[in-house]
Amino acid sequence: MLDITFYLHNKEEAEAIEISDDFYHWLAQSQFSKIGQPQTQEITVDGETAKVSAIQLEGMNRRKFSDFFRNAIVQESDELVGSLGNSSSKQNYQDATYRLIILQNLRKCIENEEYK
């Protein structure tokens, strides 16, 4: 598992969303990977300073990420609605909704202007 981490204005870690390797590869192959240019930033993790490669959620970046996740949520919802009738087990339901849940969580963090 990997994670996408969001940082506050003061560059302290605020939220990390864990994603599967498959989800990460899907993001890497999508338009998501073409939004913004990563820059090296000094941040604070558990009281210690570290350097990370991060994309600032400023200007058009926040809007582009938000639009990407909203479009992906619509597409994923359509696919989910089509497959719900074919799946009755709890595990199948959890597998089918995993991507939608992660997309929603990422969208909420992207749209939270406390994160930079």
Backbone as a printed PyTorch tensor [residue, N CA C, xyz], in Angstrom:
tensor([[[  0.8400,  -1.1850,   0.0000],
         [  0.0000,   0.0000,   0.0000],
         [  0.8850,   1.2490,   0.0000]],

        [[  0.3960,   2.2640,  -0.6750],
         [  1.0510,   3.5610,  -0.7490],
         [  0.1000,   4.6000,  -0.1750]],

        [[  0.5650,   5.8380,  -0.0390],
         [ -0.3740,   6.8560,   0.4070],
         [ -0.1120,   8.1790,  -0.2950]],

        [[ -1.1530,   8.9800,  -0.3570],
         [ -1.0770,  10.3470,  -0.8380],
         [ -1.3000,  11.2020,   0.3980]],

        [[ -0.3480,  12.1020,   0.6480],
         [ -0.3680,  12.8860,   1.8760],
         [ -0.6670,  14.3400,   1.5790]],

        [[ -1.4990,  14.9320,   2.4100],
         [ -1.8620,  16.3380,   2.3000],
         [ -1.2540,  17.0740,   3.4850]],

        [[ -0.7360,  18.2820,   3.2080],
         [ -0.0620,  19.0820,   4.2270],
         [ -0.7900,  20.4000,   4.4280]],

        [[ -0.7420,  20.9080,   5.6550],
         [ -1.3610,  22.1840,   5.9950],
         [ -0.4740,  23.3450,   5.5440]],

        [[ -0.9760,  24.5730,   5.7200],
         [ -0.2220,  25.7820,   5.3670],
         [  1.1520,  25.7960,   6.0310]],

        [[  1.2200,  25.3420,   7.2800],
         [  2.4830,  25.3610,   8.0170],
         [  3.3800,  24.1720,   7.6680]],

        [[  3.0010,  23.4450,   6.6230],
         [  3.7600,  22.3160,   6.0780],
         [  3.8650,  21.1330,   7.0340]],

        [[  2.8800,  21.0030,   7.8990],
         [  2.7830,  19.8190,   8.7460],
         [  1.7910,  18.8600,   8.1180]],

        [[  2.1080,  17.5720,   8.2390],
         [  1.2250,  16.5390,   7.6720],
         [ -0.1300,  16.6060,   8.3510]],

        [[ -1.1890,  16.5530,   7.5360],
         [ -2.5370,  16.6350,   8.0910],
         [ -3.3440,  15.3790,   7.8090]],

        [[ -3.1970,  14.8440,   6.6120],
         [ -4.0130,  13.6830,   6.2350],
         [ -3.2560,  12.8460,   5.2190]],

        [[ -3.2790,  11.5410,   5.4380],
         [ -2.6870,  10.6100,   4.4750],
         [ -3.7680,   9.6110,   4.0800]],

        [[ -3.9550,   9.4540,   2.7720],
         [ -4.9450,   8.5170,   2.2600],
         [ -4.2030,   7.3450,   1.6520]],

        [[ -4.4390,   6.1810,   2.2050],
         [ -3.7740,   4.9640,   1.7490],
         [ -4.4330,   4.4620,   0.4740]],

        [[ -3.5970,   4.1130,  -0.5080],
         [ -4.1130,   3.6020,  -1.7780],
         [ -3.3970,   2.3100,  -2.1410]],

        [[ -4.0840,   1.4660,  -2.8770],
         [ -3.4950,   0.1960,  -3.3060],
         [ -2.5140,   0.4320,  -4.4470]],

        [[ -1.6670,  -0.5460,  -4.6990],
         [ -0.7320,  -0.4610,  -5.8200],
         [ -1.4860,  -0.3220,  -7.1410]],

        [[ -2.5780,  -1.0640,  -7.3010],
         [ -3.3690,  -0.9860,  -8.5310],
         [ -3.9420,   0.4210,  -8.7320]],

        [[ -4.4380,   1.0130,  -7.6590],
         [ -4.9910,   2.3610,  -7.7480],
         [ -3.8830,   3.3520,  -8.1040]],

        [[ -2.7190,   3.1830,  -7.4970],
         [ -1.5800,   4.0440,  -7.8060],
         [ -1.2110,   3.9520,  -9.2880]],

        [[ -1.1520,   2.7370,  -9.8080],
         [ -0.8090,   2.5570, -11.2280],
         [ -1.8730,   3.1750, -12.1310]],

        [[ -3.1290,   3.0520, -11.7350],
         [ -4.1990,   3.6860, -12.5040],
         [ -4.0070,   5.2020, -12.5220]],

        [[ -3.7080,   5.8100, -11.3610],
         [ -3.4610,   7.2490, -11.3110],
         [ -2.2680,   7.6370, -12.1930]],

        [[ -1.2180,   6.8440, -12.1290],
         [ -0.0090,   7.1410, -12.9050],
         [ -0.2640,   7.1100, -14.4080]],

        [[ -1.2040,   6.2880, -14.8460],
         [ -1.5250,   6.1660, -16.2700],
         [ -2.5640,   7.1880, -16.7170]],

        [[ -3.1470,   7.9080, -15.7740],
         [ -4.2530,   8.8190, -16.0840],
         [ -3.7590,  10.2640, -16.2240]],

        [[ -4.6990,  11.1680, -16.4870],
         [ -4.4060,  12.6030, -16.5620],
         [ -3.9330,  13.1620, -15.2150]],

        [[ -4.2180,  12.4580, -14.1270],
         [ -3.7950,  12.8710, -12.7900],
         [ -2.2940,  13.1590, -12.7630]],

        [[ -1.5280,  12.2980, -13.4090],
         [ -0.0680,  12.4130, -13.3590],
         [  0.4650,  13.5940, -14.1710]],

        [[ -0.3970,  14.2310, -14.9460],
         [  0.0330,  15.3520, -15.7930],
         [ -0.3320,  16.7150, -15.1920]],

        [[ -0.9380,  16.7040, -14.0110],
         [ -1.3570,  17.9560, -13.3740],
         [ -0.2400,  18.4480, -12.4520]],

        [[  0.1850,  19.6700, -12.6620],
         [  1.1650,  20.3030, -11.7820],
         [  2.5700,  19.7500, -11.9230]],

        [[  3.5050,  20.5090, -11.4210],
         [  4.9090,  20.1230, -11.4080],
         [  5.3700,  19.9590,  -9.9640]],

        [[  5.8520,  18.7660,  -9.5930],
         [  6.3080,  18.5900,  -8.2100],
         [  7.5430,  19.4400,  -7.9200]],

        [[  7.6080,  19.9160,  -6.7040],
         [  8.7450,  20.6950,  -6.2230],
         [  9.1810,  20.1170,  -4.8980]],

        [[ 10.4600,  20.2230,  -4.6050],
         [ 10.9610,  19.7610,  -3.3190],
         [ 10.5370,  20.7520,  -2.2480]],

        [[  9.9170,  20.2290,  -1.1980],
         [  9.4100,  21.0410,  -0.0910],
         [  9.9490,  20.4910,   1.2170]],

        [[ 10.2280,  21.3720,   2.1660],
         [ 10.5590,  20.9320,   3.5230],
         [  9.2680,  20.8840,   4.3100]],

        [[  9.0110,  19.7410,   4.9170],
         [  7.7880,  19.5630,   5.7030],
         [  8.1640,  18.9790,   7.0600]],

        [[  7.2040,  18.9660,   7.9650],
         [  7.4230,  18.4050,   9.2910],
         [  6.5610,  17.1620,   9.4490]],

        [[  7.2090,  16.0410,   9.7520],
         [  6.5060,  14.7820,   9.9790],
         [  6.9180,  14.2770,  11.3560]],

        [[  5.9330,  14.1160,  12.2240],
         [  6.1910,  13.6610,  13.5910],
         [  7.2780,  14.4870,  14.2760]],

        [[  7.2420,  15.8070,  14.0570],
         [  8.1780,  16.6970,  14.7040],
         [  9.5440,  16.7900,  14.0450]],

        [[  9.7730,  16.0410,  12.9790],
         [ 11.0680,  16.0650,  12.2950],
         [ 10.9120,  16.6210,  10.8900]],

        [[ 11.9160,  17.3800,  10.4600],
         [ 11.8940,  17.9780,   9.1320],
         [ 12.3460,  16.9550,   8.0940]],

        [[ 11.6360,  16.9480,   6.9720],
         [ 11.9800,  16.0490,   5.8660],
         [ 11.7450,  16.7910,   4.5600]],

        [[ 12.4300,  16.3610,   3.5120],
         [ 12.2110,  16.9210,   2.1850],
         [ 11.3910,  15.9270,   1.3750]],

        [[ 10.3420,  16.4400,   0.7360],
         [  9.4780,  15.6030,  -0.0990],
         [  9.2310,  16.3080,  -1.4240]],

        [[  8.8980,  15.5290,  -2.4110],
         [  8.4830,  16.0690,  -3.6960],
         [  6.9690,  16.2190,  -3.6340]],

        [[  6.4910,  17.4550,  -3.8000],
         [  5.0580,  17.7230,  -3.6330],
         [  4.5700,  18.7140,  -4.6890]],

        [[  3.2830,  18.6410,  -4.9510],
         [  2.6350,  19.5810,  -5.8620],
         [  1.8030,  20.5350,  -5.0190]],

        [[  2.0430,  21.8180,  -5.2030],
         [  1.2890,  22.8360,  -4.4710],
         [ -0.1560,  22.8660,  -4.9720]],

        [[ -1.0920,  22.9720,  -4.0550],
         [ -2.5080,  23.0850,  -4.4230],
         [ -2.8710,  24.5610,  -4.5100]],

        [[ -2.2070,  25.2390,  -5.4240],
         [ -2.4340,  26.6670,  -5.6250],
         [ -2.8300,  26.8980,  -7.0710]],

        [[ -3.4250,  28.0620,  -7.3120],
         [ -3.7940,  28.4140,  -8.6750],
         [ -4.7100,  27.3740,  -9.2900]],

        [[ -4.3940,  26.9910, -10.4930],
         [ -5.2410,  26.0470, -11.2360],
         [ -5.0420,  24.6000, -10.8040]],

        [[ -3.9720,  24.2910, -10.0810],
         [ -3.7360,  22.8960,  -9.6910],
         [ -4.9000,  22.3100,  -8.9030]],

        [[ -5.3630,  23.0360,  -7.9020],
         [ -6.4680,  22.5360,  -7.0750],
         [ -7.6990,  22.2690,  -7.9520]],

        [[ -8.0100,  23.2080,  -8.8400],
         [ -9.1880,  23.0650,  -9.7130],
         [ -9.0300,  21.8800, -10.6590]],

        [[ -7.8420,  21.7120, -11.2430],
         [ -7.6100,  20.6000, -12.1660],
         [ -7.7190,  19.2560, -11.4470]],

        [[ -7.1510,  19.1590, -10.2560],
         [ -7.2730,  17.9100,  -9.4910],
         [ -8.7370,  17.6510,  -9.1210]],

        [[ -9.4300,  18.7010,  -8.6790],
         [-10.8360,  18.5610,  -8.3210],
         [-11.6550,  18.0830,  -9.5150]],

        [[-11.4380,  18.6990, -10.6660],
         [-12.1570,  18.2860, -11.8800],
         [-11.8320,  16.8480, -12.2400]],

        [[-10.5670,  16.4660, -12.1290],
         [-10.1710,  15.0880, -12.4290],
         [-10.9320,  14.1050, -11.5380]],

        [[-10.9320,  14.3720, -10.2250],
         [-11.5960,  13.4430,  -9.3030],
         [-13.1090,  13.4370,  -9.4990]],

        [[-13.7040,  14.5650,  -9.7610],
         [-15.1500,  14.6110, -10.0010],
         [-15.5140,  13.7880, -11.2470]],

        [[-14.7480,  13.9570, -12.3150],
         [-15.0020,  13.1750, -13.5340],
         [-14.8030,  11.6860, -13.2860]],

        [[-13.7590,  11.3320, -12.5550],
         [-13.5030,   9.9220, -12.2520],
         [-14.6160,   9.3410, -11.3780]],

        [[-15.1310,  10.1430, -10.4450],
         [-16.2210,   9.6880,  -9.5710],
         [-17.4760,   9.4200, -10.3930]],

        [[-17.7790,  10.2880, -11.3360],
         [-18.9500,  10.0810, -12.1930],
         [-18.7950,   8.7830, -12.9920]],

        [[-17.6330,   8.5890, -13.5860],
         [-17.3930,   7.3760, -14.3780],
         [-17.4470,   6.1240, -13.4980]],

        [[-16.8100,   6.1920, -12.3480],
         [-16.7980,   5.0480, -11.4280],
         [-18.2040,   4.7500, -10.9210]],

        [[-18.9900,   5.7830, -10.6470],
         [-20.3710,   5.5930, -10.1910],
         [-21.2070,   4.8910, -11.2520]],

        [[-21.0480,   5.3020, -12.5070],
         [-21.7700,   4.6460, -13.5950],
         [-21.4320,   3.1600, -13.6690]],

        [[-20.1480,   2.8500, -13.5680],
         [-19.7220,   1.4510, -13.6180],
         [-20.2450,   0.6760, -12.4170]],

        [[-20.2340,   1.3110, -11.2500],
         [-20.7020,   0.6590, -10.0310],
         [-22.1920,   0.3500, -10.1010]],

        [[-22.9670,   1.3160, -10.5470],
         [-24.4150,   1.1060, -10.6640],
         [-24.7030,  -0.0580, -11.6080]],

        [[-23.9490,  -0.1530, -12.6900],
         [-24.1390,  -1.2520, -13.6380],
         [-23.7730,  -2.6050, -13.0730]],

        [[-22.8180,  -2.6310, -12.1330],
         [-22.3610,  -3.9220, -11.6140],
         [-23.0450,  -4.3480, -10.3240]],

        [[-23.7470,  -3.4510,  -9.6390],
         [-24.3590,  -3.7890,  -8.3460],
         [-25.3700,  -4.9220,  -8.4510]],

        [[-26.1190,  -4.9680,  -9.5180],
         [-27.1090,  -6.0300,  -9.6670],
         [-26.4920,  -7.3990,  -9.8430]],

        [[-25.2570,  -7.4470, -10.2830],
         [-24.5760,  -8.7210, -10.5330],
         [-23.8180,  -9.2400,  -9.3210]],

        [[-23.7260,  -8.4510,  -8.2740],
         [-22.8900,  -8.7970,  -7.1300],
         [-23.7260,  -8.8090,  -5.8560]],

        [[-23.6570,  -9.8900,  -5.1220],
         [-24.4610,  -9.9470,  -3.9080],
         [-23.6280, -10.1240,  -2.6410]],

        [[-22.3630, -10.5310,  -2.7560],
         [-21.5850, -10.7620,  -1.5450],
         [-20.9940,  -9.4640,  -1.0070]],

        [[-20.7510,  -9.4520,   0.2810],
         [-20.1760,  -8.2720,   0.9260],
         [-18.7910,  -7.9750,   0.3500]],

        [[-17.9920,  -9.0050,   0.1250],
         [-16.6470,  -8.8120,  -0.4220],
         [-16.7020,  -8.2200,  -1.8280]],

        [[-17.6220,  -8.6940,  -2.6520],
         [-17.7670,  -8.1370,  -3.9990],
         [-18.1760,  -6.6670,  -3.9370]],

        [[-19.0610,  -6.3500,  -3.0130],
         [-19.4900,  -4.9610,  -2.8370],
         [-18.3060,  -4.0910,  -2.4030]],

        [[-17.5200,  -4.5710,  -1.4340],
         [-16.3640,  -3.8120,  -0.9590],
         [-15.3350,  -3.6300,  -2.0730]],

        [[-15.1040,  -4.6660,  -2.8450],
         [-14.1710,  -4.5640,  -3.9660],
         [-14.6650,  -3.5500,  -4.9930]],

        [[-15.9590,  -3.5740,  -5.2610],
         [-16.5380,  -2.6950,  -6.2710],
         [-16.5350,  -1.2360,  -5.8250]],

        [[-16.6530,  -0.9740,  -4.5370],
         [-16.7440,   0.4080,  -4.0500],
         [-15.4050,   0.9900,  -3.6080]],

        [[-14.3520,   0.1880,  -3.5310],
         [-13.0520,   0.6600,  -3.0450],
         [-12.5930,   1.9130,  -3.7990]],

        [[-12.5770,   1.8320,  -5.1030],
         [-12.0620,   2.9290,  -5.9220],
         [-12.9100,   4.1920,  -5.7460]],

        [[-14.2110,   4.0270,  -5.6870],
         [-15.1050,   5.1670,  -5.5010],
         [-14.8600,   5.8430,  -4.1550]],

        [[-14.6760,   5.0690,  -3.1230],
         [-14.4260,   5.6200,  -1.7830],
         [-13.1120,   6.3950,  -1.7570]],

        [[-12.0660,   5.8400,  -2.3490],
         [-10.7720,   6.5230,  -2.3880],
         [-10.8730,   7.8120,  -3.1980]],

        [[-11.5390,   7.7620,  -4.3430],
         [-11.7100,   8.9600,  -5.1630],
         [-12.4200,  10.0640,  -4.3820]],

        [[-13.4720,   9.7040,  -3.6410],
         [-14.2100,  10.6910,  -2.8390],
         [-13.3130,  11.2880,  -1.7530]],

        [[-12.5440,  10.4430,  -1.0730],
         [-11.6540,  10.9320,  -0.0200],
         [-10.5970,  11.8780,  -0.5820]],

        [[-10.0200,  11.5220,  -1.7230],
         [ -9.0190,  12.3820,  -2.3500],
         [ -9.6460,  13.7110,  -2.7960]],

        [[-10.8320,  13.6460,  -3.3820],
         [-11.5140,  14.8700,  -3.8110],
         [-11.7620,  15.7960,  -2.6300]],

        [[-12.2170,  15.2550,  -1.5190],
         [-12.4910,  16.0770,  -0.3430],
         [-11.2290,  16.7670,   0.1660]],

        [[-10.1210,  16.0690,   0.1640],
         [ -8.8630,  16.6760,   0.6070],
         [ -8.3930,  17.7380,  -0.3780]],

        [[ -8.5030,  17.4540,  -1.6620],
         [ -8.0990,  18.4250,  -2.6850],
         [ -8.9050,  19.7060,  -2.5430]],

        [[-10.1790,  19.5940,  -2.2850],
         [-11.0450,  20.7620,  -2.2140],
         [-10.9690,  21.4880,  -0.8690]],

        [[-10.3120,  20.8870,   0.1230],
         [-10.1360,  21.5200,   1.4310],
         [ -8.9890,  22.5280,   1.3190]],

        [[ -9.3040,  23.8060,   1.3710],
         [ -8.3010,  24.8300,   1.1590],
         [ -7.3230,  24.9880,   2.3090]],

        [[ -7.5000,  24.2360,   3.3950],
         [ -6.5000,  24.2180,   4.4510],
         [ -5.2290,  23.5070,   3.9960]],

        [[ -5.3810,  22.6180,   3.0140],
         [ -4.2290,  21.8750,   2.4950],
         [ -3.5900,  22.6390,   1.3580]],

        [[ -2.2980,  22.7390,   1.4080],
         [ -1.5470,  23.4600,   0.3920],
         [ -0.6180,  22.5120,  -0.3170]]])
